[in-house]
């Protein structure tokens, strides 16, 4: 069996493991839907975006999609890899004849599959229950930012495993970082009512650019939402995360106090 075949087989195993975990499946699949329902119940009607009134359901469909991409690609991956490393699974995996990259490939591929599935569910909920209009330009932007977001946040998650020495640390850092960035990036709060300092701070991070790109694709007729600036910031963070991960990723459990 070729290395690529091994990678796909390991990916299938990882996806089956996810589907057999009711807690992970429920949290990943139903939590974003619950958020979408809650925000659309709170912010009814329309909201302001780029100086005009836009449907709140479309705004929050795009926003929760961006949050879900980060939550799965960053927080969930960070917790999973850190937990497996501290349990000694990565060390044992590396001791097998299988190439080490196969494990990382399978985890990122699993992440991508889960993201695509949950994004599709959120789009369906938005279209069916909130009459979010779907168009070709929106799909282009959605695909572009989904791929870029998974790359960026997966790279950052693997990079951060170097400093999350325990599964508990990863479980705290991942979701907390995603939640804080969601508030800074106009995901949970409409950008029209956010203070300027918060908006400017959010622009430093990739979630703001992904959220704004998706919001533009969902809200501006004929626009894909894809801009060189937004993609450039997302790609830059992803490349930095990838470089740090390549240089510092550890397969063995971190010793107490080691960094």
Secondary structure, DSSP 8 states (H G I E B T S, - for coil): --HHHHHHHHHHHHHHHHHT-HHHHHHHHHHHHHHHHHHHHHS-SEEEETTEEEEHHHHHHHHHHHHHHHIIIIIIHHHHHHHHHHTTHHHHHHTSSS-THHHHHHHHHHHHHHHHHHHHHHHHHHHHHH-----HHHHHHHHHHHHHHHHHHHHHHHHHTTT--SHHHHHHHHHHHHHHHHHHTTSSS-GGGS-HHHHHHHTTSHHHHHHHHHHHHHHSTT-----HHHHHHHHHHHHHHHHHHHHH--SS---TT--
